[in-house]
Amino acid sequence: MPTSNTVNPQFEDLFIRIQYKLRTNLKNNGNLLLGTDVLRENKRNDLFKIVAFNIESRFLSLLKTDLNFFDDKVVLFELVKNSTEDFLIACYGSHLRLNPKVFSRSLYVQFLLENSNLLLKLPFQSLTNNNTKTFRVTFEPIYNKASDKFLEALLDNLVVEISNCVMQIIITEFSFIYYIRQILYKSNFLSLRNIERFKNNLAWQIRLKFYVNYPKNLYNSQYGIWVIRANGIYYRTIYANRADKLFKLRKTSLLTITLIELQDFLSSRLEEILYLVGDRVRYTLTTTVGQVIGLIWRGIIEGLKK
């Protein structure tokens, strides 16, 4: 039977703080591209506010159920779809519904769904219990419980990732429509050539992120998150144990792990070889040079005796 959940008192104003931050500068200060980079500042703020509102509304609706058993992939997919439609409706001013296939075929949506447990389910559960088993298994001993600042960072990341995904969809599916570029994009992205170049860079980045960086981060027990500050958005890497995910990787991603292990093996062997060669050279030079110096010194001594 579904149970009712209660929000931990220390997090009651969490969404208020997030909404407040979304009124500030949301410039990308990270070392990765964001789909929101193409948006005008006011449109970017509008998108983030819509996404944050949808996340809050969905969380409040899930409070009426058992947060331990909700389908995080379904909820995340709905959040991306609803946020995309709400943002386009706000821009167009008319009702709009998109075919779910538009989202299903997006590699970025697939990437978010692959991380749905840590991206969405863990912070949602931690809003009602800041010391869940899932949190401890994932973050201990570095982080012992979900403090308000840490949980705020996880929700920042959720807002940024969904907003980024929304723009990935729009850039991929609708950028050929000049009206979309005209009402949403910065002036330097009004050109179809410039937006196509940006779209290609985004597509390359998500493939690199999905097939290379994602398995690499799993192997290194790392997790990349976006955090929102008063002067912009930053990308940070934190500790996260997700060893169970390694056994579920696709073959293409497993190749990355294999290459990392090969690199580690070869670098270790190379260090051993360099050490042995260096040690031999040092021994040879020491003995040879020592003998030469000894001969010279004896010659000098003999010369002084005469």
C-alpha positions as CSV (number, residue, x, y, z in Angstrom):
1,M,0.0,0.0,0.0
2,P,1.4,3.4,-0.9
3,T,2.7,5.4,2.0
4,S,2.9,9.1,2.5
5,N,6.3,10.8,2.9
6,T,7.3,13.9,4.9
7,V,9.9,16.3,3.7
8,N,12.9,16.7,6.0
9,P,12.4,20.1,7.7
10,Q,16.0,21.3,6.8
11,F,15.1,20.9,3.1
12,E,11.7,22.7,3.2
13,D,13.1,25.8,1.6
14,L,15.4,24.0,-0.8
15,F,13.3,24.6,-4.0
16,I,12.9,28.2,-3.0
17,R,16.6,28.7,-2.9
18,I,17.0,27.0,-6.2
19,Q,14.3,29.2,-7.8
20,Y,16.1,32.2,-6.3
21,K,19.4,31.2,-7.9
22,L,17.7,30.9,-11.3
23,R,17.1,34.6,-11.3
24,T,20.8,35.3,-11.4
25,N,23.5,34.8,-14.1
26,L,23.3,31.3,-15.6
27,K,26.4,31.6,-17.8
28,N,28.2,28.3,-18.5
29,N,31.6,28.5,-16.7
30,G,32.3,24.8,-17.1
31,N,34.7,23.2,-19.6
32,L,31.9,21.4,-21.4
33,L,29.3,22.7,-23.8
34,L,25.7,23.0,-22.7
35,G,22.8,23.2,-25.1
36,T,21.6,26.2,-23.2
37,D,24.7,28.1,-24.4
38,V,22.8,29.1,-27.6
39,L,19.9,30.8,-25.7
40,R,19.4,34.4,-25.0
41,E,19.8,35.2,-21.3
42,N,16.1,35.7,-20.5
43,K,15.1,32.6,-22.4
44,R,17.8,30.6,-20.6
45,N,16.4,31.7,-17.3
46,D,12.9,30.9,-18.4
47,L,13.9,27.4,-19.3
48,F,15.6,26.7,-16.0
49,K,12.6,28.0,-14.1
50,I,10.2,25.8,-16.0
51,V,12.4,22.7,-15.4
52,A,12.8,23.5,-11.7
53,F,9.1,24.0,-11.3
54,N,8.3,20.7,-13.1
55,I,10.9,18.9,-10.8
56,E,9.3,20.4,-7.7
57,S,5.8,19.5,-8.8
58,R,6.7,15.9,-9.7
59,F,8.4,15.5,-6.3
60,L,5.4,16.8,-4.4
61,S,3.1,14.4,-6.4
62,L,5.5,11.5,-5.6
63,L,5.2,12.3,-1.8
64,K,1.8,10.6,-1.9
65,T,3.5,7.3,-3.0
66,D,6.4,5.3,-1.7
67,L,9.5,7.0,-2.9
68,N,11.5,3.7,-2.5
69,F,9.7,2.1,-5.4
70,F,8.8,4.7,-8.1
71,D,10.1,4.2,-11.6
72,D,12.9,6.8,-11.9
73,K,13.4,6.2,-15.6
74,V,9.7,6.9,-16.4
75,V,9.6,10.0,-14.2
76,L,12.8,11.4,-15.7
77,F,11.5,10.7,-19.3
78,E,8.3,12.5,-18.4
79,L,10.2,15.5,-16.9
80,V,12.3,15.9,-20.1
81,K,9.2,15.6,-22.3
82,N,7.0,17.9,-20.3
83,S,9.7,20.5,-19.8
84,T,10.4,20.6,-23.6
85,E,6.8,21.0,-24.4
86,D,6.2,23.6,-21.7
87,F,9.2,25.6,-22.9
88,L,8.1,25.6,-26.5
89,I,4.5,26.4,-25.5
90,A,5.8,29.4,-23.5
91,C,7.7,30.5,-26.6
92,Y,4.9,29.9,-29.2
93,G,2.0,30.8,-27.0
94,S,0.0,27.8,-28.2
95,H,-0.7,24.2,-27.2
96,L,2.0,21.7,-28.3
97,R,2.6,18.0,-27.9
98,L,5.6,16.1,-29.2
99,N,5.8,12.5,-30.3
100,P,7.6,10.4,-27.6
101,K,9.8,9.0,-30.4
102,V,11.5,12.3,-30.6
103,F,12.9,11.7,-27.1
104,S,13.4,8.0,-27.3
105,R,15.9,8.3,-30.2
106,S,17.9,11.1,-28.5
107,L,21.3,9.8,-27.3
108,Y,21.3,12.4,-24.5
109,V,17.9,11.2,-23.2
110,Q,19.4,7.6,-23.2
111,F,22.4,8.9,-21.3
112,L,20.2,10.6,-18.6
113,L,18.1,7.4,-18.3
114,E,21.3,5.4,-17.8
115,N,22.0,7.7,-14.8
116,S,18.5,8.1,-13.6
117,N,19.0,6.4,-10.2
118,L,21.8,8.8,-9.1
119,L,20.5,11.8,-11.1
120,L,16.9,11.7,-9.9
121,K,15.9,8.9,-7.5
122,L,18.7,9.4,-4.9
123,P,18.1,13.1,-4.4
124,F,14.3,12.6,-4.3
125,Q,14.6,9.9,-1.6
126,S,17.1,12.0,0.3
127,L,14.6,14.9,0.5
128,T,12.6,12.7,2.9
129,N,15.6,10.8,4.5
130,N,19.1,12.3,4.4
131,N,20.7,9.0,5.4
132,T,19.3,6.4,3.1
133,K,21.0,3.1,2.4
134,T,21.4,4.1,-1.3
135,F,23.2,7.4,-0.3
136,R,25.5,5.6,2.1
137,V,26.5,2.9,-0.4
138,T,27.1,5.5,-3.1
139,F,28.9,8.3,-1.2
140,E,30.5,6.9,2.0
141,P,33.0,7.4,3.4
142,I,33.5,10.8,1.6
143,Y,30.0,12.0,2.3
144,N,28.2,10.4,5.3
145,K,24.8,12.0,4.8
146,A,22.9,14.3,2.4
147,S,23.6,17.7,3.9
148,D,21.4,20.6,2.7
149,K,24.3,22.0,0.6
150,F,25.1,18.6,-1.0
151,L,21.5,17.8,-1.8
152,E,21.1,21.3,-3.3
153,A,24.1,20.5,-5.5
154,L,22.5,17.3,-6.7
155,L,19.2,19.1,-7.5
156,D,21.2,21.8,-9.3
157,N,22.7,19.1,-11.4
158,L,19.2,17.6,-12.1
159,V,17.9,21.0,-13.2
160,V,20.9,21.7,-15.5
161,E,20.9,18.2,-17.0
162,I,17.2,18.3,-17.9
163,S,17.5,21.9,-19.3
164,N,20.5,20.8,-21.3
165,C,18.6,17.8,-22.6
166,V,15.6,20.0,-23.6
167,M,17.9,22.1,-25.7
168,Q,19.6,19.1,-27.2
169,I,16.2,18.1,-28.4
170,I,15.3,21.5,-29.7
171,I,18.6,22.1,-31.4
172,T,18.5,18.7,-33.1
173,E,14.8,18.7,-34.1
174,F,13.8,22.3,-34.6
175,S,16.9,24.5,-35.4
176,F,16.1,24.4,-39.1
177,I,13.0,26.6,-38.3
178,Y,14.2,30.2,-38.5
179,Y,11.4,31.4,-36.2
180,I,12.8,29.1,-33.4
181,R,16.3,30.6,-33.9
182,Q,14.8,34.1,-34.1
183,I,12.9,34.0,-30.7
184,L,15.3,31.8,-28.7
185,Y,18.9,32.0,-29.9
186,K,21.7,34.5,-29.4
187,S,22.5,36.6,-32.5
188,N,25.6,34.6,-33.4
189,F,23.4,31.4,-33.6
190,L,20.9,32.9,-36.0
191,S,23.0,31.6,-38.9
192,L,22.1,28.1,-39.8
193,R,25.8,27.3,-40.5
194,N,26.8,28.4,-36.9
195,I,24.0,26.4,-35.3
196,E,24.8,23.3,-37.3
197,R,28.5,23.6,-36.3
198,F,27.3,23.9,-32.6
199,K,24.9,21.0,-33.0
200,N,27.7,18.8,-34.4
201,N,30.0,19.7,-31.5
202,L,27.2,18.8,-29.1
203,A,26.6,15.5,-30.8
204,W,30.3,14.6,-30.6
205,Q,30.5,15.6,-27.0
206,I,27.5,13.4,-26.0
207,R,29.0,10.4,-27.8
208,L,32.3,11.0,-26.0
209,K,30.5,11.5,-22.7
210,F,28.4,8.3,-23.2
211,Y,30.9,5.9,-24.6
212,V,34.2,7.1,-23.1
213,N,33.8,9.4,-20.1
214,Y,30.8,7.6,-18.5
215,P,32.6,4.2,-18.2
216,K,35.8,5.9,-17.2
217,N,34.0,7.7,-14.4
218,L,32.4,4.5,-13.2
219,Y,35.8,2.8,-13.2
220,N,37.3,5.7,-11.3
221,S,34.4,6.0,-8.8
222,Q,33.7,9.5,-10.0
223,Y,30.5,11.4,-10.9
224,G,30.4,14.8,-12.8
225,I,27.8,17.3,-11.6
226,W,26.8,20.8,-12.6
227,V,26.3,23.3,-9.7
228,I,24.7,26.7,-9.9
229,R,26.4,29.7,-8.3
230,A,25.6,33.4,-8.2
231,N,28.0,34.1,-11.1
232,G,27.1,31.1,-13.3
233,I,27.2,27.3,-13.7
234,Y,30.2,25.2,-12.9
235,Y,31.2,21.6,-13.5
236,R,32.6,19.6,-10.6
237,T,33.7,16.0,-10.2
238,I,32.8,14.2,-6.9
239,Y,33.3,10.7,-5.5
240,A,30.5,8.2,-6.2
241,N,30.7,4.4,-5.9
242,R,28.7,2.8,-8.8
243,A,30.6,-0.5,-9.2
244,D,27.4,-2.3,-9.9
245,K,27.0,-0.3,-13.1
246,L,30.2,-1.7,-14.5
247,F,28.7,-5.1,-15.0
248,K,25.8,-3.6,-17.1
249,L,27.9,-1.6,-19.5
250,R,27.4,-2.0,-23.3
251,K,30.2,-3.7,-25.3
252,T,31.3,-0.3,-26.8
253,S,31.7,1.1,-23.2
254,L,33.5,-2.0,-22.0
255,L,36.1,-1.4,-24.7
256,T,36.9,1.9,-22.9
257,I,37.5,0.0,-19.6
258,T,39.7,-2.5,-21.5
259,L,41.8,0.3,-23.0
260,I,42.2,1.9,-19.6
261,E,43.4,-1.4,-18.1
262,L,45.8,-1.9,-21.0
263,Q,47.1,1.7,-20.6
264,D,47.6,1.1,-16.8
265,F,49.4,-2.2,-17.5
266,L,51.7,-0.8,-20.2
267,S,52.5,2.3,-18.2
268,S,53.5,0.1,-15.2
269,R,55.7,-2.1,-17.4
270,L,57.2,1.0,-19.1
271,E,58.1,2.4,-15.7
272,E,59.7,-0.9,-14.7
273,I,61.7,-1.0,-17.9
274,L,62.8,2.6,-17.5
275,Y,63.8,2.0,-13.9
276,L,65.9,-1.1,-14.9
277,V,67.5,0.7,-17.8
278,G,68.2,3.7,-15.6
279,D,69.6,1.6,-12.8
280,R,71.9,-0.2,-15.3
281,V,73.1,3.0,-16.9
282,R,73.7,4.5,-13.4
283,Y,75.7,1.4,-12.4
284,T,77.7,1.4,-15.6
285,L,78.5,5.1,-15.3
286,T,79.3,4.8,-11.6
287,T,81.8,1.9,-12.1
288,T,83.3,3.2,-15.3
289,V,83.6,6.8,-14.3
290,G,84.8,5.8,-10.9
291,Q,87.5,3.7,-12.4
292,V,88.6,6.5,-14.8
293,I,88.7,9.0,-11.9
294,G,90.6,6.5,-9.8
295,L,93.2,6.1,-12.6
296,I,93.5,9.8,-13.1
297,W,93.9,10.4,-9.4
298,R,96.5,7.7,-9.1
299,G,98.3,9.3,-12.0
300,I,98.3,12.7,-10.3
301,I,99.6,11.2,-7.1
302,E,102.4,9.3,-8.9
303,G,103.3,12.5,-10.7
304,L,103.5,14.5,-7.5
305,K,105.8,11.9,-6.0
306,K,108.4,12.4,-8.7
